[in-house]
């Protein structure tokens, strides 16, 4: 698979209404069946960025993961999105990577947004996840992780695509757009950021700015501001690997060790 079709779904979310959000996304995804390889939904796509997890946390597997399995089978594509999960008495902002065959992998958000109360209610994940679609290597992360370049760093064996699923409010729009570009340039990787639109239950506004950026930092797609957008971008593996071969900057990167609490 030399090309990868990635579909970004920028949409509004109904505040703390998982069933309604799942139904709405099912309608949005219907036309995508057989047309794409990977569908990306925003962070906490079933509830919005909600900080009282005891009220809405699901077991894993549970209603939303089972819904994702059904949609991945219908679309014959991987679907990735995060939602609130309870496991062994702890709560996680969990990104689920659901494959068409019903098998899944997951990543628990590592950098919890203390300013918004997330760190007080959720448990941080400790490990990154690298997944595959064909020969493509992909690193999916969540929102606030974007601000931490060490956690996002492209190390051997290199990934080809770096993903951020987000609820990133409009007052910090500049950081979102600039950091997505920076992560692409420093990691010589495609970067895909998927953000929501609308206003949440905390009266925070979101403009979206969902984007696909290439390994040189150039924009391949930016969603229209503040409106729903479902868009498929085709990525070239030959292009990214040729670029790295011509400009092997990653080989000069400093080595480091990530120390975990």
C-alpha positions as CSV (number, residue, x, y, z in Angstrom):
1,X,0.0,0.0,0.0
2,X,1.9,3.0,-1.3
3,X,-0.9,5.4,-0.7
4,X,-3.0,6.0,2.4
5,X,-6.5,7.6,2.3
6,X,-7.1,9.4,5.6
7,X,-10.6,11.0,6.3
8,X,-10.8,13.8,8.8
9,X,-14.2,14.3,10.4
10,X,-14.6,17.8,11.8
11,X,-18.0,18.1,13.5
12,X,-20.0,19.6,16.4
13,X,-20.6,17.3,19.4
14,X,-23.7,17.2,21.5
15,X,-22.8,17.8,25.1
16,X,-22.7,14.6,27.2
17,X,-25.1,12.6,25.0
18,X,-23.2,9.5,23.8
19,X,-26.1,7.8,22.0
20,X,-27.0,10.9,20.1
21,X,-23.4,11.5,19.1
22,X,-23.0,7.9,17.9
23,X,-26.1,8.1,15.8
24,X,-25.0,11.4,14.3
25,X,-21.5,10.0,13.4
26,X,-23.1,6.9,11.9
27,X,-25.0,9.1,9.5
28,X,-21.8,11.0,8.6
29,X,-19.8,7.9,8.0
30,X,-22.3,6.1,5.7
31,X,-21.0,7.7,2.5
32,X,-17.4,6.7,3.3
33,X,-17.9,3.0,3.0
34,X,-15.2,1.6,0.7
35,X,-13.7,5.0,-0.1
36,X,-11.0,5.4,2.6
37,X,-8.5,3.5,4.7
38,X,-8.6,5.5,8.0
39,X,-11.4,7.6,9.6
40,X,-10.4,10.0,12.4
41,X,-13.0,11.4,14.9
42,X,-12.3,14.2,17.5
43,X,-11.2,13.6,21.1
44,X,-14.0,12.5,23.4
45,X,-16.3,12.3,20.3
46,X,-19.2,10.8,22.2
47,X,-19.5,13.4,25.0
48,X,-17.4,16.5,24.4
49,X,-14.5,17.3,26.8
50,X,-16.3,16.3,30.0
51,X,-14.5,16.2,33.3
52,X,-16.8,14.2,35.5
53,X,-15.9,10.7,34.2
54,X,-17.8,8.7,36.8
55,X,-21.1,9.8,35.2
56,X,-20.3,8.7,31.7
57,X,-17.3,6.3,31.8
58,X,-17.8,3.1,29.8
59,X,-16.3,-0.3,30.3
60,X,-13.9,-1.5,27.6
61,X,-15.3,-3.1,25.6
62,X,-18.5,-1.2,25.9
63,X,-21.2,0.6,23.9
64,X,-18.9,3.0,22.1
65,X,-16.2,0.5,21.3
66,X,-18.8,-1.9,20.0
67,X,-20.3,0.9,17.9
68,X,-16.8,1.6,16.5
69,X,-16.4,-2.1,15.6
70,X,-19.7,-2.0,13.7
71,X,-18.8,1.2,11.8
72,X,-15.3,0.0,10.9
73,X,-16.9,-3.2,9.5
74,X,-19.4,-1.2,7.5
75,X,-16.9,1.3,6.2
76,X,-14.1,-1.3,5.7
77,X,-11.7,1.1,7.2
78,X,-9.9,1.7,10.5
79,X,-11.7,4.2,12.8
80,X,-9.9,6.1,15.5
81,X,-11.5,8.3,18.2
82,X,-11.2,8.8,22.0
83,X,-13.8,8.5,24.7
84,X,-14.1,8.0,28.5
85,X,-13.2,4.5,29.8
86,X,-13.3,3.1,33.3
87,X,-10.9,0.3,34.0
88,X,-10.0,-1.2,37.4
89,X,-11.3,1.9,39.2
90,X,-9.4,4.4,37.1
91,X,-10.6,6.7,34.3
92,X,-8.9,7.1,31.0
93,X,-9.2,9.4,28.0
94,X,-8.7,6.4,25.6
95,X,-8.0,6.6,21.9
96,X,-9.3,3.4,20.3
97,X,-7.9,2.2,17.0
98,X,-10.7,-0.1,15.7
99,X,-10.0,-2.3,12.7
100,X,-12.5,-3.6,10.2
101,X,-12.1,-7.1,11.6
102,X,-13.3,-6.0,15.0
103,X,-9.8,-6.2,16.6
104,X,-8.6,-3.0,18.4
105,X,-5.6,-1.4,19.9
106,X,-5.6,1.6,22.2
107,X,-3.6,4.6,23.5
108,X,-4.4,6.3,26.8
109,X,-3.7,10.0,26.8
110,X,-0.4,10.7,28.4
111,X,-0.4,14.5,28.9
112,X,-3.5,15.3,30.8
113,X,-4.7,18.9,30.6
114,X,-4.4,20.1,34.2
115,X,-5.6,23.6,33.4
116,X,-9.0,22.1,32.4
117,X,-9.2,19.7,35.3
118,X,-8.3,16.5,33.4
119,X,-5.4,15.6,35.5
120,X,-7.6,15.6,38.6
121,X,-10.0,13.1,37.3
122,X,-8.2,10.9,34.8
123,X,-5.2,8.6,34.9
124,X,-2.4,9.2,32.4
125,X,-1.2,6.5,30.0
126,X,2.4,5.5,30.1
127,X,3.1,4.2,26.6
128,X,2.9,5.4,23.1
129,X,1.2,3.4,20.4
130,X,2.5,2.7,16.9
131,X,0.1,1.0,14.6
132,X,0.2,-0.2,11.0
133,X,-2.0,0.0,8.0
134,X,-0.3,-2.1,5.4
135,X,3.3,-0.8,5.3
136,X,2.4,2.6,6.9
137,X,3.5,3.2,10.5
138,X,1.2,5.6,12.4
139,X,1.5,7.2,15.8
140,X,-1.9,8.4,17.2
141,X,-1.9,10.9,20.1
142,X,-4.5,13.1,21.8
143,X,-4.8,16.9,22.0
144,X,-2.6,18.3,24.8
145,X,0.1,15.8,23.7
146,X,0.8,18.2,20.8
147,X,2.6,20.6,23.1
148,X,5.3,18.1,24.1
149,X,7.7,17.4,21.3
150,X,9.7,14.8,23.1
151,X,6.6,12.6,23.5
152,X,5.9,13.1,19.7
153,X,9.4,12.5,18.6
154,X,10.0,10.3,15.6
155,X,12.5,7.6,16.6
156,X,13.7,4.4,14.9
157,X,11.8,2.6,13.5
158,X,10.3,5.8,12.1
159,X,6.6,6.4,11.8
160,X,5.1,7.9,8.6
161,X,2.1,9.7,10.0
162,X,1.5,11.5,13.3
163,X,-2.1,12.0,14.4
164,X,-3.7,14.3,17.0
165,X,-7.4,14.0,17.9
166,X,-8.5,17.1,19.8
167,X,-11.0,19.3,21.6
168,X,-8.8,22.4,21.1
169,X,-10.6,25.7,21.9
170,X,-10.5,28.7,19.7
171,X,-8.6,31.1,22.1
172,X,-5.5,28.8,21.6
173,X,-6.0,28.5,17.9
174,X,-2.6,29.9,17.0
175,X,-0.8,27.3,19.1
176,X,-2.8,24.5,17.4
177,X,-2.0,25.5,13.9
178,X,1.7,26.4,14.5
179,X,2.5,23.3,16.6
180,X,0.9,20.9,14.1
181,X,3.3,22.5,11.5
182,X,6.3,22.3,13.8
183,X,5.7,18.6,14.6
184,X,5.6,17.8,10.9
185,X,8.8,19.7,10.1
186,X,10.8,18.3,13.0
187,X,9.7,14.7,12.6
188,X,9.7,14.7,8.7
189,X,6.3,13.1,8.9
190,X,2.8,13.7,7.7
191,X,0.8,15.3,10.6
192,X,-3.0,15.1,10.8
193,X,-4.9,17.1,13.4
194,X,-8.7,16.6,13.9
195,X,-10.6,19.1,16.0
196,X,-14.2,19.7,16.8
197,X,-16.4,22.7,16.1
198,X,-19.2,24.4,18.0
199,X,-19.7,25.3,21.7
200,X,-19.5,22.8,24.5
201,X,-21.2,22.7,27.9
202,X,-18.5,24.9,29.5
203,X,-19.2,27.6,26.9
204,X,-15.9,27.0,25.2
205,X,-15.9,27.7,21.4
206,X,-14.1,25.5,18.8
207,X,-13.3,26.5,15.3
208,X,-11.9,23.2,14.1
209,X,-8.9,24.0,11.9
210,X,-8.6,20.3,11.2
211,X,-5.5,19.9,9.0
212,X,-3.3,17.6,7.0
213,X,0.3,18.7,6.8
214,X,3.1,17.1,4.8
215,X,6.7,16.3,6.0
216,X,8.0,19.7,4.9
217,X,5.4,21.5,6.9
218,X,3.2,22.4,3.9
219,X,-0.6,22.2,4.2
220,X,-2.3,19.5,2.1
221,X,-5.7,20.4,3.6
222,X,-7.3,22.7,6.1
223,X,-11.0,22.4,7.0
224,X,-13.2,25.5,6.7
225,X,-13.4,27.4,9.9
226,X,-16.3,26.6,12.2
227,X,-18.2,24.3,9.8
228,X,-18.7,20.6,9.5
229,X,-16.1,19.0,7.2
230,X,-15.6,15.4,6.1
231,X,-12.6,15.3,3.8
232,X,-10.3,12.5,2.5
233,X,-6.6,13.2,1.8
234,X,-4.4,10.8,-0.1
235,X,-0.9,10.5,1.3
236,X,2.1,9.1,-0.6
237,X,4.6,6.8,1.2
238,X,7.1,7.1,-1.7
239,X,7.1,10.9,-1.2
240,X,7.9,10.9,2.5
241,X,10.5,8.2,2.2
242,X,12.2,9.9,-0.8
243,X,12.3,13.2,1.1
244,X,13.9,11.6,4.2
245,X,16.5,9.9,2.0
246,X,17.4,13.2,0.4
247,X,17.4,15.1,3.7
248,X,18.2,12.6,6.5
249,X,17.8,15.1,9.3
250,X,16.3,12.5,11.6
251,X,19.7,10.7,11.7
252,X,21.2,13.8,13.4
253,X,18.7,14.0,16.2
254,X,19.9,13.9,19.8
255,X,19.3,10.7,21.7
256,X,17.3,10.9,24.9
257,X,15.5,8.9,27.5
258,X,11.9,9.6,28.5
259,X,11.6,9.4,32.3
260,X,8.1,8.5,33.6
261,X,6.8,9.4,37.0
